[in-house]
Amino acid sequence: MMVGAAQAQQCSNTQFVQRVYSDLLFRQPAASESMFYSNAVQSSGRQPVASSIVGSQEFNIDLLGANPLVVSGFYQRFLGRNPTATEAQFFLALEPTNDSSIIAVLLGSAEYRSRAIQLNPGICSEDQRLVNQMFHDLLGRNATQSELTFFGGQPASTTANAILGSNEYFTALINDAYLRMLRRPASPTEISFFVAPLKSAARPQEDLLSILAGSTEYCNQAGVQPPPAFVLQTASDVFAGLNSVTLPANLDTLPAVQFGPFEAAASASVLGLQVTSASNDATITLLNGNITRLNSQIATLNTLLAGQALTITDLTNTLFGAAPTLSAAQAAQTDAQDKIAAAVASVGASNSLVQNAQSNLSLGDDALKAGDYSTAIKRYRLAFLLAGNALH
């Protein structure tokens, strides 16, 4: 009876592919991708599918920060900027490699040192400013006085490698992976279980992400489970499209949204799995907080790229609850109509995102006629967002 209950809670292969795309690539799969990987799950298993995704070019582009409109990566985290297309292409050519090697290169650069010196004006020694910034970027804390003194006399590469090889760094890496994949922090037992094998792994973050994706706990309702065995399985074939991503030539001039992986994955889940999310009140409560904050940023970026104007007053009213006006609702309606028209011309009216956008536009029109400007603006904003995503 227990086995049957566990099987009933396990998500389907299609649901697994949708969720693993959301968690690892921060978007929903196209129909062709969903079919390809659902078949791969059937023949190879879930961990091999996750391994193929984290080994893909698209995943590495996100990791480096070369997809800055979706999630921040190494360049945003360590240098505070987007990479140029040339820089991104250089590091992509090194993949798959040890992420620590790429991080060490960035932290050892003159640009990183200059930025660290500027960000730590309260420390007299420039070498110690660099040390403190490394601790802040890699461990999320300032260095102690003894750490500043010890590492302040060491080469930058020595400091970076010491931090990247520490138990504290791997504890943070494990916790981040658990939050991203299982929506909870790792327990002390789980941290202790994974630290040693991850230290000898070629790509510890990617290996742990794929292992957690293949675990019993992931994508089901079975509750907290013991840590999965650290056994790496051969990756399945990669969907061709994930290895043929074109980097924009103006990558370094694009605005960079500072999304963390968990936030980006949550946003993708909401956009692509609205029906499923609606059946889970607890999940909706959690994700709606992210949606409220992220929708304004995404809408702003889409507007900048499309050359349209959304006023600061309009955004402030939408975000902070000021009484919405008829003119604000009509402006949002016009923005949504224009974006949907562009999406229809680009991808066709049969596209699922376009159809969803048109549905929300219609609901917004109904609310506008009824004088419910707040609901109308929300529906128009969602229609604008969905149509914008259809264009990308």
C-alpha positions as semicolon CSV with decimal commas, in nm:
position;residue;x (nm);y (nm);z (nm)
1;M;0,000;0,000;0,000
2;M;0,282;0,241;0,080
3;V;0,446;0,175;-0,256
4;G;0,122;0,248;-0,438
5;A;0,079;0,575;-0,246
6;A;0,431;0,685;-0,336
7;Q;0,373;0,607;-0,701
8;A;0,050;0,808;-0,697
9;Q;0,241;1,110;-0,569
10;Q;0,517;1,090;-0,828
11;C;0,486;1,352;-1,102
12;S;0,458;1,248;-1,466
13;N;0,752;1,258;-1,707
14;T;0,605;1,563;-1,879
15;Q;0,561;1,742;-1,547
16;F;0,919;1,654;-1,456
17;V;1,050;1,805;-1,779
18;Q;0,846;2,121;-1,724
19;R;0,975;2,160;-1,370
20;V;1,340;2,078;-1,444
21;Y;1,338;2,333;-1,729
22;S;1,197;2,591;-1,490
23;D;1,454;2,514;-1,220
24;L;1,760;2,478;-1,444
25;L;1,690;2,699;-1,749
26;F;1,439;2,944;-1,597
27;R;1,182;2,889;-1,871
28;Q;0,926;2,637;-1,988
29;P;1,010;2,386;-2,264
30;A;0,868;2,415;-2,612
31;A;0,647;2,127;-2,724
32;S;0,933;1,968;-2,919
33;E;1,165;1,992;-2,616
34;S;0,903;1,847;-2,384
35;M;0,845;1,551;-2,615
36;F;1,219;1,492;-2,665
37;Y;1,303;1,488;-2,296
38;S;0,987;1,303;-2,186
39;N;1,099;1,019;-2,413
40;A;1,454;1,049;-2,275
41;V;1,320;1,019;-1,918
42;Q;1,135;0,706;-2,020
43;S;1,446;0,545;-2,171
44;S;1,731;0,685;-1,962
45;G;1,589;0,817;-1,634
46;R;1,552;1,155;-1,470
47;Q;1,905;1,223;-1,351
48;P;2,057;1,166;-1,699
49;V;1,807;1,415;-1,844
50;A;1,899;1,674;-1,581
51;S;2,269;1,605;-1,649
52;S;2,220;1,670;-2,020
53;I;2,051;2,003;-1,943
54;V;2,321;2,126;-1,703
55;G;2,579;2,024;-1,962
56;S;2,412;2,228;-2,235
57;Q;2,528;2,556;-2,382
58;E;2,213;2,733;-2,268
59;F;2,274;2,634;-1,905
60;N;2,634;2,755;-1,927
61;I;2,520;3,083;-2,083
62;D;2,292;3,139;-1,782
63;L;2,572;3,038;-1,544
64;L;2,818;3,289;-1,690
65;G;2,566;3,570;-1,690
66;A;2,529;3,588;-2,067
67;N;2,149;3,571;-2,036
68;P;2,125;3,883;-1,818
69;L;1,756;3,955;-1,874
70;V;1,665;3,630;-1,698
71;V;1,918;3,556;-1,426
72;S;2,245;3,693;-1,290
73;G;2,558;3,483;-1,337
74;F;2,929;3,498;-1,265
75;Y;2,985;3,830;-1,441
76;Q;2,706;4,013;-1,261
77;R;2,799;3,853;-0,930
78;F;3,174;3,918;-0,938
79;L;3,226;4,211;-1,177
80;G;2,891;4,387;-1,146
81;R;2,830;4,393;-1,521
82;N;2,726;4,183;-1,818
83;P;2,997;4,006;-2,016
84;T;3,069;4,115;-2,368
85;A;2,979;3,865;-2,640
86;T;3,351;3,795;-2,687
87;E;3,404;3,726;-2,317
88;A;3,101;3,499;-2,300
89;Q;3,213;3,308;-2,609
90;F;3,562;3,266;-2,463
91;F;3,437;3,099;-2,145
92;L;3,172;2,896;-2,328
93;A;3,453;2,746;-2,533
94;L;3,606;2,617;-2,207
95;E;3,289;2,435;-2,099
96;P;3,243;2,185;-1,961
97;T;3,510;2,271;-1,705
98;N;3,539;2,324;-1,333
99;D;3,332;2,628;-1,239
100;S;3,589;2,714;-0,974
101;S;3,849;2,764;-1,247
102;I;3,633;3,026;-1,419
103;I;3,556;3,196;-1,088
104;A;3,926;3,203;-1,000
105;V;4,007;3,370;-1,333
106;L;3,747;3,642;-1,274
107;L;3,858;3,699;-0,913
108;G;4,220;3,718;-1,022
109;S;4,156;3,989;-1,280
110;A;4,267;4,351;-1,248
111;E;3,905;4,456;-1,297
112;Y;3,791;4,255;-0,995
113;R;4,073;4,398;-0,781
114;S;3,982;4,754;-0,881
115;R;3,615;4,693;-0,801
116;A;3,700;4,532;-0,465
117;I;3,911;4,832;-0,368
118;Q;3,626;5,069;-0,450
119;L;3,366;4,862;-0,262
120;N;3,565;4,836;0,064
121;P;3,676;5,192;0,148
122;G;3,673;5,126;0,523
123;I;3,976;4,894;0,503
124;C;4,316;5,061;0,479
125;S;4,513;4,791;0,295
126;E;4,420;4,744;-0,072
127;D;4,519;4,376;-0,049
128;Q;4,285;4,329;0,246
129;R;4,005;4,506;0,058
130;L;4,044;4,244;-0,213
131;V;4,034;3,965;0,046
132;N;3,720;4,102;0,208
133;Q;3,539;4,128;-0,126
134;M;3,627;3,766;-0,208
135;F;3,479;3,653;0,123
136;H;3,171;3,864;0,061
137;D;3,117;3,735;-0,295
138;L;3,191;3,368;-0,227
139;L;3,072;3,318;0,132
140;G;2,823;3,601;0,180
141;R;3,008;3,751;0,474
142;N;3,296;3,983;0,558
143;A;3,634;3,835;0,641
144;T;3,740;3,833;1,006
145;Q;4,041;4,038;1,115
146;S;4,253;3,725;1,136
147;E;4,147;3,622;0,784
148;L;4,227;3,969;0,652
149;T;4,568;3,956;0,812
150;F;4,651;3,604;0,692
151;F;4,522;3,628;0,335
152;G;4,621;3,994;0,290
153;G;4,976;3,880;0,230
154;Q;4,884;3,600;-0,010
155;P;4,842;3,607;-0,389
156;A;4,482;3,655;-0,500
157;S;4,475;3,308;-0,658
158;T;4,578;3,151;-0,326
159;T;4,295;3,326;-0,143
160;A;4,038;3,237;-0,408
161;N;4,138;2,870;-0,417
162;A;4,137;2,848;-0,036
163;I;3,783;2,983;-0,016
164;L;3,660;2,776;-0,311
165;G;3,795;2,461;-0,146
166;S;3,659;2,531;0,202
167;N;3,381;2,343;0,379
168;E;3,201;2,676;0,426
169;Y;3,191;2,737;0,050
170;F;3,059;2,389;-0,023
171;T;2,801;2,422;0,255
172;A;2,667;2,734;0,083
173;L;2,674;2,558;-0,255
174;I;2,476;2,264;-0,115
175;N;2,221;2,490;0,051
176;D;2,172;2,689;-0,270
177;A;2,115;2,368;-0,468
178;Y;1,860;2,239;-0,215
179;L;1,671;2,569;-0,218
180;R;1,673;2,577;-0,596
181;M;1,564;2,219;-0,655
182;L;1,380;2,104;-0,340
183;R;1,259;2,443;-0,210
184;R;1,413;2,389;0,133
185;P;1,753;2,426;0,301
186;A;1,974;2,121;0,338
187;S;1,995;1,959;0,680
188;P;2,330;1,926;0,864
189;T;2,325;1,554;0,779
190;E;2,275;1,625;0,409
191;I;2,550;1,886;0,409
192;S;2,790;1,645;0,578
193;F;2,689;1,372;0,333
194;F;2,765;1,577;0,020
195;V;3,067;1,791;0,113
196;A;3,336;1,527;0,061
197;P;3,220;1,387;-0,277
198;L;3,150;1,736;-0,414
199;K;3,505;1,846;-0,335
200;S;3,635;1,587;-0,578
201;A;3,365;1,645;-0,842
202;A;3,461;1,816;-1,169
203;R;3,152;2,039;-1,166
204;P;3,013;2,016;-0,812
205;Q;2,718;2,250;-0,858
206;E;2,600;2,083;-1,177
207;D;2,653;1,733;-1,038
208;L;2,447;1,809;-0,726
209;L;2,169;1,976;-0,926
210;S;2,132;1,669;-1,148
211;I;2,142;1,430;-0,850
212;L;1,872;1,624;-0,667
213;A;1,660;1,636;-0,984
214;G;1,678;1,257;-0,998
215;S;1,592;1,211;-0,630
216;T;1,270;1,068;-0,491
217;E;1,187;1,397;-0,323
218;Y;1,205;1,609;-0,639
219;C;0,884;1,669;-0,835
220;N;0,654;1,474;-0,607
221;Q;0,465;1,512;-0,281
222;A;0,644;1,247;-0,078
223;G;0,793;1,497;0,167
224;V;1,150;1,518;0,291
225;Q;1,356;1,214;0,194
226;P;1,704;1,089;0,293
227;P;1,985;1,235;0,078
228;P;2,012;1,056;-0,257
229;A;2,320;0,847;-0,327
230;F;2,605;1,040;-0,487
231;V;2,613;0,833;-0,804
232;L;2,669;1,018;-1,131
233;Q;2,488;0,868;-1,431
234;T;2,570;0,913;-1,796
235;A;2,386;1,212;-1,938
236;S;2,118;1,153;-2,200
237;D;2,142;1,313;-2,544
238;V;2,103;1,691;-2,538
239;F;1,821;1,856;-2,728
240;A;2,000;2,019;-3,022
241;G;1,850;2,361;-2,965
242;L;2,012;2,390;-2,623
243;N;2,355;2,383;-2,787
244;S;2,284;2,635;-3,062
245;V;2,207;2,952;-2,868
246;T;2,310;3,278;-3,037
247;L;2,469;3,542;-2,818
248;P;2,352;3,898;-2,892
249;A;2,633;4,121;-3,019
250;N;2,527;4,400;-2,780
251;L;2,524;4,172;-2,477
252;D;2,729;4,409;-2,262
253;T;2,485;4,699;-2,322
254;L;2,169;4,509;-2,222
255;P;2,020;4,591;-1,880
256;A;2,096;4,320;-1,626
257;V;1,817;4,193;-1,404
258;Q;1,969;4,075;-1,075
259;F;1,756;3,762;-1,040
260;G;1,882;3,474;-0,831
261;P;1,828;3,120;-0,961
262;F;1,543;3,045;-0,723
263;E;1,356;3,363;-0,818
264;A;1,404;3,306;-1,189
265;A;1,288;2,944;-1,164
266;A;0,984;3,047;-0,961
267;S;0,891;3,309;-1,221
268;A;0,921;3,056;-1,502
269;S;0,704;2,813;-1,308
270;V;0,429;3,069;-1,263
271;L;0,429;3,173;-1,628
272;G;0,428;2,819;-1,765
273;L;0,229;2,627;-1,505
274;Q;-0,054;2,860;-1,403
275;V;-0,313;2,585;-1,392
276;T;-0,099;2,359;-1,174
277;S;-0,003;2,645;-0,946
278;A;-0,368;2,745;-0,903
279;S;-0,440;2,409;-0,737
280;N;-0,177;2,467;-0,470
281;D;-0,267;2,761;-0,248
282;A;0,053;2,741;-0,050
283;T;0,266;2,757;-0,365
284;I;0,062;3,046;-0,502
285;T;0,110;3,241;-0,180
286;L;0,486;3,189;-0,200
287;L;0,523;3,267;-0,570
288;N;0,287;3,564;-0,589
289;G;0,526;3,763;-0,374
290;N;0,795;3,697;-0,635
291;I;0,558;3,779;-0,921
292;T;0,460;4,115;-0,774
293;R;0,823;4,219;-0,746
294;L;0,951;4,065;-1,069
295;N;0,668;4,158;-1,305
296;S;0,745;4,529;-1,282
297;Q;1,114;4,467;-1,363
298;I;1,039;4,232;-1,655
299;A;0,772;4,464;-1,794
300;T;1,011;4,759;-1,771
301;L;1,284;4,575;-1,961
302;N;1,047;4,456;-2,232
303;T;0,923;4,811;-2,269
304;L;1,277;4,950;-2,307
305;L;1,359;4,694;-2,574
306;A;1,037;4,765;-2,764
307;G;1,095;5,141;-2,747
308;Q;0,773;5,207;-2,555
309;A;0,724;5,442;-2,262
310;L;0,585;5,338;-1,925
311;T;0,586;5,628;-1,680
312;I;0,735;5,603;-1,331
313;T;0,406;5,725;-1,188
314;D;0,216;5,442;-1,358
315;L;0,459;5,179;-1,228
316;T;0,450;5,325;-0,876
317;N;0,072;5,322;-0,870
318;T;0,065;4,960;-0,989
319;L;0,327;4,840;-0,742
320;F;0,241;5,031;-0,427
321;G;-0,132;5,038;-0,430
322;A;-0,216;5,402;-0,513
323;A;-0,565;5,441;-0,654
324;P;-0,551;5,338;-1,022
325;T;-0,698;5,576;-1,276
326;L;-0,886;5,534;-1,601
327;S;-0,596;5,690;-1,794
328;A;-0,350;5,445;-1,637
329;A;-0,574;5,151;-1,732
330;Q;-0,616;5,279;-2,088
331;A;-0,238;5,327;-2,121
332;A;-0,183;4,971;-2,002
333;Q;-0,448;4,850;-2,249
334;T;-0,270;5,021;-2,539
335;D;0,067;4,873;-2,435
336;A;-0,082;4,525;-2,415
337;Q;-0,260;4,555;-2,753
338;D;0,059;4,673;-2,924
339;K;0,271;4,397;-2,770
340;I;0,017;4,128;-2,864
341;A;-0,001;4,258;-3,221
342;A;0,379;4,235;-3,243
343;A;0,371;3,883;-3,102
344;V;0,101;3,770;-3,347
345;A;0,303;3,908;-3,636
346;S;0,617;3,735;-3,511
347;V;0,507;3,391;-3,386
348;G;0,144;3,363;-3,497
349;A;-0,189;3,371;-3,318
350;S;-0,177;2,997;-3,244
351;N;0,117;3,035;-3,006
352;S;0,008;2,934;-2,653
353;L;0,164;3,242;-2,491
354;V;-0,007;3,469;-2,744
355;Q;-0,342;3,300;-2,681
356;N;-0,295;3,337;-2,305
357;A;-0,206;3,703;-2,356
358;Q;-0,519;3,759;-2,566
359;S;-0,731;3,593;-2,298
360;N;-0,591;3,826;-2,031
361;L;-0,643;4,125;-2,262
362;S;-1,010;4,029;-2,295
363;L;-1,045;3,994;-1,916
364;G;-0,881;4,335;-1,877
365;D;-1,130;4,487;-2,124
366;D;-1,417;4,341;-1,920
367;A;-1,275;4,487;-1,601
368;L;-1,221;4,826;-1,767
369;K;-1,583;4,837;-1,882
370;A;-1,691;4,755;-1,527
371;G;-1,480;5,038;-1,386
372;D;-1,246;4,801;-1,200
373;Y;-0,924;4,977;-1,305
374;S;-0,702;4,786;-1,064
375;T;-0,799;4,446;-1,208
376;A;-0,786;4,584;-1,563
377;I;-0,428;4,711;-1,516
378;K;-0,319;4,376;-1,368
379;R;-0,469;4,183;-1,660
380;Y;-0,316;4,419;-1,916
381;R;0,023;4,392;-1,749
382;L;0,004;4,010;-1,757
383;A;-0,103;4,017;-2,122
384;F;0,192;4,249;-2,201
385;L;0,432;4,016;-2,017
386;L;0,309;3,699;-2,185
387;A;0,320;3,856;-2,531
388;G;0,671;3,983;-2,461
389;N;0,785;3,634;-2,362
390;A;0,637;3,498;-2,685
391;L;0,868;3,732;-2,875
392;H;1,181;3,596;-2,706
